[in-house]
């Protein structure tokens, strides 16, 4: 084999070796794809629970506002109804009292008129008696004056009795019955507030990895072996 052929063969071999090394380097230079970040089942479950909790919390807040508004309206309605009953009762009592006092005053006026009439009749009988006795000269005249006065007093007394009997006694009006306060309202149970989810602690990396084997040979044993070899 000539020198020229040997040189050619060497060049070919070097080229092949260099090509294979370059290809291998290029292959090694390509970065391997990083593993995709995946969500653990625990994290996904907690996220779903948290989302459901937020929805439930929003519903709870709406229900709580409705509960408060409904209870407030019920209390106001209860108080308004009771106040209306008491106002109506007070108005009825006041009206009955006013009517009674008016009737009492009217009766008193009538009674006073009867008494005045009787007093006027007695005064007239006495005046007539005094006038008759003033001019009477005999016992019969004086006796007649006394008889006339007694008759006038008797008649006035009888007329007074008849008038008072006709007036009658004053009867108090029947007062309205005081209303009975209804039973107090029973407050309903408020909506139940949802509980937030509890986030479970992730597994530690040391638990997932296999434990490294412990070195069983201590430093003293290594020293002993080295001494024996020497």
C-alpha positions, 0 to 999 in steps of 0.5 A: 500500500502506497503512502498516498493510500495510507494518508487517504485512509487515515483522513477518512478514519479521522473524518468518521471519528470526528463526525461520530463525536460531533453527532454524539455531542449534538445529541447530548447538547439537546435539552431533555423536555422538562416534565409537565407541572401537574396538579395533585388530586389533593390540590384539585380537590381543595380547589374544587371545595374552595370554589364550592365554599365561595358559592355557598358563602355567597348564597348564605349571605343572601339568605342571611340578609333575607332572613334579617329583613323578613324577621324585621318586617314580621316584628314591625307588623306584630308591633303595628297590629298590637299598637292599632288594637291599643289605639282603638281601645284607648279611643273607645274608652275615651269616647265612652268616657266623654259620653258618660261625662256629657250625660252626667252634666246633662242630668245634673242640669235637669236635676238642678232645674227640678230642685230650683222649681221645688225651692221656688214653690216653697218660697212662694208658699212661705211668702203666701203664708206670711202675707196671709198671717199678716192680715189674719185677724182670727184663728180661722184665718191663721189656720187657713194660712197654715193649711194653705202653706202645708198644701203648697209644700206637699204639692211641691214635694210631690212634684219634685219626687215625680220629676226626680223619678222621671230623671232616673239614675245615671247609668255608667256606660259599659267600657270596652274590653281591653285587648289581650296582647297576642303571643310573642313571635317565635324567632326562626332559626337563622341560615347555617353558615357554611364551613370553609374547606380544610387544606390537607398538608402536602406529602413531604418530599422525604416521604416520597423518596426512598431512604438512602442506605446508611453507611455501615462501616464506621471510621474506626473500622476503616482505620483497622482495615488500613492498618492490616493492609500495611 
